[in-house]
Amino acid sequence: MTVHEGDVYAIFNNKFSSFALYDGKDGDNFHPYKVSLRFHEREHDEKIIASMRKWLASSEVIDVPNFSLLREIDRVVCVNLACKVLHISKTTNDKWMVFLWDGTDAPPISIYNKLEDELHNPLPLHFEPLPPSRDVLCTFPTVGTILRVILDVDCVTYILQLLKVDQWMKFFHVFCKMHDGLWYGVFTSSSMIRDMPNDDILIFERQSNCDQRSLGELDRMPYWSCPWPSKITEVKRIDVPFSTLMDVLTCKKETNNFRCVVRFVAVIPWRVEDFRAPCGAYRVRFTLEDPTARIHAYAHAENGEEFFNCSSSDALKRKVIKLLGVPVSRDGEAIMGGARNPPWVQCYLKSNPIKQRHWIFETKLLG
């Protein structure tokens, strides 16, 4: 078997090769209608032919022009995607992973982790065990979700030969799933790949939408924060254009400031009473997310004083509960352990992306 320009070919050698041709339709007839002289039937041939017929029957979906955008995934489901292949890597657990992108924002996911679990079982910043290097990250688009897809198939070698980095491709029967509030995909034996011509209308639509988002100030806000983020936070400087967290991570300056729209999905320490160090200064680490990335950001010392806005302990508890999306009962009591859906809020970040350190500043939590 060989691959040439994206197509798979079988090469027959007269000296030692053999072949048999079978009916591709589903049925109980396992007798080939044509064979080569050297062909000898084996015991497990029937099982292989039956599996191939089953795969062929399911492949009819290729003719159905039904492709979902990443922003249209609203539950664990099997979908067809038209995406650009950004990167391919092997994970530390020996799985191959493909990074796909179509320029749209996947929907936010409710967080089921308890606040108190963050210290010993923190929410991951990324789905893969180890993130791509900074050099690789800087090649990624800064707008739109990048979907990690695991190749869960036996014929990984052939799939890898078909995949082309920086090329748009069609993916069929990809299972989209959730893990700790992050979307990921699984490419299984029932999944398929097909090349896309450069003039495919699906490429034009996706690239055009992305180009518009890259140019507009408000279009860099998460799609799901429209028409405007919650007003439970306030930033001092509203003249600064919006940035995504991927903008933050890939910035080439040693330090820079960013105005972002994010969700606060976790905090350490989780008890408001422990937000201050013994010296009295705030020392709080939040996990922030938007459709492009997750990061840790700190509310520290005087920046923490400004962010928490000199609140009393009870008032601060109410603010933090609202910020982290903790559900509340009719009488206003927090329902700990329930699904959390943090609101989209504005915050101002000071960042050193090279050292991967980020701080919240010039932002107030109003509640």
Secondary structure per residue as TSV (DSSP state, phi and psi in degrees):
chain	resnum	aa	ss	phi	psi
A	1	M	-	360.0	139.4
A	2	T	E	-145.1	161.5
A	3	V	E	-119.2	130.5
A	4	H	E	-133.8	117.4
A	5	E	T	53.0	40.0
A	6	G	T	87.5	-7.0
A	7	D	E	-104.8	144.2
A	8	V	E	-94.9	132.4
A	9	Y	E	-125.4	146.7
A	10	A	-	-105.7	126.6
A	11	I	-	-104.4	127.5
A	12	F	-	-102.3	127.3
A	13	N	-	-109.2	121.9
A	14	N	T	-61.2	-24.9
A	15	K	T	-77.5	-36.7
A	16	F	T	-137.8	-5.3
A	17	S	-	-83.9	158.9
A	18	S	-	-146.0	159.3
A	19	F	-	-150.9	162.3
A	20	A	E	-143.6	139.4
A	21	L	E	-109.4	127.9
A	22	Y	-	-118.4	157.7
A	23	D	-	-66.8	130.6
A	24	G	-	-79.2	-14.8
A	25	K	S	-74.3	150.7
A	26	D	S	-65.9	138.7
A	27	G	S	171.1	-175.4
A	28	D	S	-102.9	3.2
A	29	N	-	-87.6	112.0
A	30	F	-	-112.1	26.9
A	31	H	-	-98.8	125.6
A	32	P	-	-67.1	144.6
A	33	Y	S	-90.1	-8.7
A	34	K	E	-155.6	137.3
A	35	V	E	-136.9	159.1
A	36	S	-	-87.2	168.3
A	37	L	T	-64.1	-33.4
A	38	R	T	-87.7	0.2
A	39	F	-	-73.0	133.3
A	40	H	-	-130.6	123.1
A	41	E	-	-68.2	140.9
A	42	R	-	-112.4	164.0
A	43	E	T	-63.1	-38.6
A	44	H	T	-90.9	7.2
A	45	D	H	-61.3	-38.6
A	46	E	H	-60.9	-40.8
A	47	K	H	-63.7	-41.5
A	48	I	H	-64.7	-45.3
A	49	I	H	-63.7	-41.4
A	50	A	H	-62.0	-40.8
A	51	S	H	-65.9	-41.1
A	52	M	H	-66.5	-37.6
A	53	R	H	-65.9	-38.7
A	54	K	H	-63.8	-43.4
A	55	W	H	-63.0	-41.7
A	56	L	H	-63.4	-39.5
A	57	A	H	-63.8	-38.2
A	58	S	H	-76.9	-17.1
A	59	S	G	-77.0	-2.9
A	60	E	G	-62.7	-16.6
A	61	V	G	-61.9	-20.9
A	62	I	G	-57.7	-31.1
A	63	D	G	-82.5	-2.0
A	64	V	S	-97.2	115.6
A	65	P	-	-78.3	62.5
A	66	N	-	-119.2	93.3
A	67	F	-	-116.9	130.8
A	68	S	B	-93.7	146.9
A	69	L	-	-83.0	155.8
A	70	L	G	-60.8	-31.0
A	71	R	G	-73.0	-11.0
A	72	E	G	-93.5	-2.1
A	73	I	-	-78.5	115.3
A	74	D	-	-119.7	1.9
A	75	R	S	-164.2	173.5
A	76	V	S	-67.8	115.7
A	77	V	E	-157.7	161.1
A	78	C	E	-96.6	126.1
A	79	V	E	-134.1	163.9
A	80	N	E	-104.4	134.7
A	81	L	E	-127.2	144.6
A	82	A	E	-115.9	104.8
A	83	C	E	-136.6	161.7
A	84	K	E	-92.3	133.2
A	85	V	E	-82.5	113.8
A	86	L	E	-92.5	-33.6
A	87	H	E	-165.3	150.6
A	88	I	E	-133.4	131.5
A	89	S	E	-148.5	161.4
A	90	K	E	-102.8	128.4
A	91	T	-	-83.1	171.6
A	92	T	T	-68.1	-20.1
A	93	N	T	-95.7	23.5
A	94	D	S	68.5	25.1
A	95	K	-	-105.8	144.4
A	96	W	E	-88.3	140.1
A	97	M	E	-132.1	136.9
A	98	V	E	-113.0	136.6
A	99	F	E	-103.1	114.7
A	100	L	E	-113.8	150.6
A	101	W	E	-150.9	139.0
A	102	D	-	-129.6	8.0
A	103	G	S	88.4	-1.9
A	104	T	S	-108.4	164.5
A	105	D	-	-96.6	117.8
A	106	A	-	-63.8	147.9
A	107	P	-	-67.8	150.5
A	108	P	-	-68.1	153.1
A	109	I	-	-115.5	140.3
A	110	S	-	-62.5	143.9
A	111	I	B	-99.8	124.4
A	112	Y	-	-102.7	-8.9
A	113	N	S	-66.6	137.5
A	114	K	-	-72.9	148.0
A	115	L	G	-58.3	-39.2
A	116	E	G	-72.2	-13.4
A	117	D	G	-80.0	-12.3
A	118	E	T	-63.1	-31.9
A	119	L	T	-66.2	-45.0
A	120	H	T	-102.3	-18.5
A	121	N	S	-138.7	69.6
A	122	P	-	-70.2	152.4
A	123	L	-	-61.6	133.9
A	124	P	-	-70.5	150.5
A	125	L	S	-81.6	-17.8
A	126	H	S	-153.8	159.6
A	127	F	S	-73.3	-40.8
A	128	E	S	-72.1	151.1
A	129	P	S	-57.2	-41.5
A	130	L	S	-126.4	133.6
A	131	P	-	-73.4	162.0
A	132	P	-	-60.8	156.4
A	133	S	-	-63.5	162.4
A	134	R	H	-60.8	-37.0
A	135	D	H	-60.3	-40.5
A	136	V	H	-70.4	-44.4
A	137	L	H	-55.4	-38.2
A	138	C	T	-70.3	-9.9
A	139	T	T	-91.0	-9.2
A	140	F	S	-81.9	151.5
A	141	P	-	-62.4	150.1
A	142	T	S	-98.5	-0.2
A	143	V	S	-123.3	135.5
A	144	G	S	98.2	149.3
A	145	T	-	-73.1	140.3
A	146	I	E	-106.0	112.7
A	147	L	E	-88.2	123.6
A	148	R	E	-83.8	128.6
A	149	V	E	-123.3	122.7
A	150	I	E	-84.6	134.7
A	151	L	E	-89.2	97.6
A	152	D	-	-103.5	63.7
A	153	V	S	-137.4	158.3
A	154	D	S	-76.1	-34.2
A	155	C	-	-92.0	49.8
A	156	V	H	-59.5	-38.4
A	157	T	H	-57.5	-44.4
A	158	Y	H	-70.7	-36.9
A	159	I	H	-63.3	-42.7
A	160	L	H	-62.6	-33.7
A	161	Q	H	-69.3	-27.5
A	162	L	H	-80.5	-30.4
A	163	L	-	-73.1	141.4
A	164	K	-	-131.7	116.6
A	165	V	T	-64.6	139.6
A	166	D	T	74.5	11.6
A	167	Q	-	-114.1	146.2
A	168	W	E	-81.3	136.4
A	169	M	E	-142.3	157.9
A	170	K	E	-99.9	134.5
A	171	F	E	-121.5	128.1
A	172	F	E	-113.8	142.6
A	173	H	E	58.0	48.0
A	174	V	E	-92.2	129.0
A	175	F	E	-88.1	119.0
A	176	C	E	-95.8	127.1
A	177	K	E	-132.7	175.5
A	178	M	E	-122.7	145.0
A	179	H	E	-146.6	113.6
A	180	D	T	51.4	42.9
A	181	G	T	80.3	10.0
A	182	L	E	-117.8	139.8
A	183	W	E	-81.8	143.5
A	184	Y	E	-149.6	165.2
A	185	G	E	-122.0	158.3
A	186	V	E	-128.9	123.9
A	187	F	E	-97.4	112.9
A	188	T	E	-109.7	-174.6
A	189	S	E	-65.9	-17.9
A	190	S	E	-92.0	-3.3
A	191	S	E	-85.8	158.5
A	192	M	E	-143.1	161.8
A	193	I	E	-127.7	146.4
A	194	R	E	-145.1	140.0
A	195	D	E	-65.1	157.5
A	196	M	-	-122.1	130.4
A	197	P	-	-65.9	152.3
A	198	N	T	-62.0	-23.2
A	199	D	T	-96.3	13.8
A	200	D	-	-62.4	133.9
A	201	I	H	-62.3	-29.1
A	202	L	H	-64.9	-37.5
A	203	I	H	-65.8	-46.1
A	204	F	H	-59.0	-45.6
A	205	E	H	-62.5	-45.9
A	206	R	H	-69.6	-43.2
A	207	Q	H	-68.0	-37.2
A	208	S	H	-64.2	-44.3
A	209	N	H	-61.3	-40.8
A	210	C	H	-67.7	-41.3
A	211	D	H	-60.0	-39.9
A	212	Q	H	-65.2	-40.2
A	213	R	H	-66.8	-35.4
A	214	S	H	-69.0	-25.8
A	215	L	H	-88.9	-35.3
A	216	G	-	-84.4	147.8
A	217	E	S	-70.8	-51.4
A	218	L	G	-72.3	-25.4
A	219	D	G	-69.6	-12.2
A	220	R	G	-84.3	-7.1
A	221	M	S	-69.1	150.7
A	222	P	-	-57.2	138.5
A	223	Y	G	-54.2	-35.3
A	224	W	G	-83.0	-3.1
A	225	S	G	-92.9	-4.2
A	226	C	-	-69.2	148.7
A	227	P	S	-80.1	-17.7
A	228	W	-	-163.8	146.9
A	229	P	-	-63.7	163.0
A	230	S	B	-59.8	150.5
A	231	K	T	-97.4	23.5
A	232	I	T	-80.1	-7.7
A	233	T	E	-123.8	161.0
A	234	E	E	-141.1	133.8
A	235	V	E	-109.2	148.6
A	236	K	S	-69.6	-44.0
A	237	R	-	-106.0	102.3
A	238	I	T	-92.9	0.7
A	239	D	T	-86.5	-8.3
A	240	V	S	-82.6	131.5
A	241	P	-	-66.3	155.6
A	242	F	E	-72.5	149.5
A	243	S	E	-130.8	157.8
A	244	T	-	-94.9	166.2
A	245	L	H	-67.5	-25.4
A	246	M	H	-70.2	-32.7
A	247	D	H	-58.5	-42.5
A	248	V	H	-62.8	-47.6
A	249	L	H	-68.3	-28.5
A	250	T	H	-104.7	5.5
A	251	C	-	-62.1	135.8
A	252	K	-	-88.9	-10.2
A	253	K	S	-77.4	149.1
A	254	E	S	-66.0	-40.2
A	255	T	S	-136.9	143.9
A	256	N	E	-158.0	164.4
A	257	N	E	-114.8	143.9
A	258	F	E	-139.3	141.6
A	259	R	E	-104.0	116.6
A	260	C	E	-125.1	158.4
A	261	V	E	-114.6	117.1
A	262	V	E	-139.7	173.9
A	263	R	E	-114.8	136.8
A	264	F	E	-89.6	107.2
A	265	V	E	-104.6	-13.3
A	266	A	E	-159.6	161.4
A	267	V	E	-149.3	144.5
A	268	I	E	-133.2	127.0
A	269	P	S	-72.5	159.9
A	270	W	-	-87.5	-19.9
A	271	R	S	-89.3	128.6
A	272	V	G	-57.5	-33.8
A	273	E	G	-63.2	-19.1
A	274	D	G	-102.7	8.8
A	275	F	S	-65.6	-26.2
A	276	R	B	-99.5	142.9
A	277	A	-	-73.6	166.9
A	278	P	T	-54.5	-28.2
A	279	C	T	-76.6	-7.7
A	280	G	S	99.8	-9.4
A	281	A	-	-84.2	145.8
A	282	Y	B	-67.1	140.5
A	283	R	E	-146.8	88.1
A	284	V	E	-128.1	134.3
A	285	R	E	-112.7	123.4
A	286	F	E	-104.8	151.7
A	287	T	E	-103.4	120.1
A	288	L	E	-108.5	147.5
A	289	E	E	-141.7	152.2
A	290	D	E	-139.5	-176.6
A	291	P	T	-63.8	-13.0
A	292	T	T	-99.6	-26.1
A	293	A	E	-169.7	171.2
A	294	R	E	-124.2	144.3
A	295	I	E	-142.2	163.5
A	296	H	E	-96.8	134.5
A	297	A	E	-134.8	142.7
A	298	Y	E	-109.0	137.7
A	299	A	E	-105.3	103.8
A	300	H	E	-127.7	138.5
A	301	A	H	50.8	-125.1
A	302	E	H	-66.8	-30.3
A	303	N	H	-67.2	-33.7
A	304	G	H	-67.4	-39.9
A	305	E	H	-58.3	-43.6
A	306	E	H	-67.6	-43.0
A	307	F	H	-65.9	-48.4
A	308	F	H	-78.8	-10.7
A	309	N	T	64.7	39.3
A	310	C	T	51.8	39.7
A	311	S	-	-82.6	153.1
A	312	S	-	-69.5	166.2
A	313	S	H	-59.7	-46.1
A	314	D	H	-66.1	-42.0
A	315	A	H	-65.5	-39.0
A	316	L	H	-66.8	-37.6
A	317	K	H	-58.5	-46.1
A	318	R	H	-62.7	-40.9
A	319	K	H	-64.5	-45.8
A	320	V	H	-67.0	-38.8
A	321	I	H	-59.2	-43.5
A	322	K	H	-67.8	-41.7
A	323	L	H	-61.8	-38.3
A	324	L	T	-89.7	2.1
A	325	G	T	72.4	25.5
A	326	V	-	-70.5	127.9
A	327	P	-	-67.3	149.9
A	328	V	B	-125.0	152.9
A	329	S	-	-79.2	177.8
A	330	R	T	-62.7	-29.3
A	331	D	T	-92.0	12.0
A	332	G	S	87.6	5.8
A	333	E	-	-84.3	140.4
A	334	A	B	-67.6	136.8
A	335	I	-	-99.1	90.1
A	336	M	T	-71.3	137.5
A	337	G	T	94.6	-9.4
A	338	G	S	-80.4	167.2
A	339	A	-	-63.7	132.6
A	340	R	B	-104.3	139.8
A	341	N	-	-130.7	80.3
A	342	P	-	-60.7	143.2
A	343	P	-	-76.0	159.3
A	344	W	-	-79.5	128.6
A	345	V	E	-136.5	158.6
A	346	Q	E	-86.5	146.1
A	347	C	E	-152.8	155.7
A	348	Y	E	-106.4	131.1
A	349	L	E	-119.3	137.5
A	350	K	E	-103.7	128.9
A	351	S	E	-133.6	141.7
A	352	N	E	-119.8	85.8
A	353	P	T	-64.5	-27.1
A	354	I	T	-66.4	-40.4
A	355	K	T	-90.8	-1.0
A	356	Q	T	56.6	47.7
A	357	R	E	-123.8	134.1
A	358	H	E	-138.8	140.0
A	359	W	E	-129.5	141.3
A	360	I	E	-85.7	127.7
A	361	F	-	-151.5	165.2
A	362	E	S	50.5	36.4
A	363	T	E	-134.6	140.3
A	364	K	E	-120.3	138.3
A	365	L	E	-92.6	108.4
A	366	L	-	-89.5	-34.0
A	367	G	-	79.6	360.0
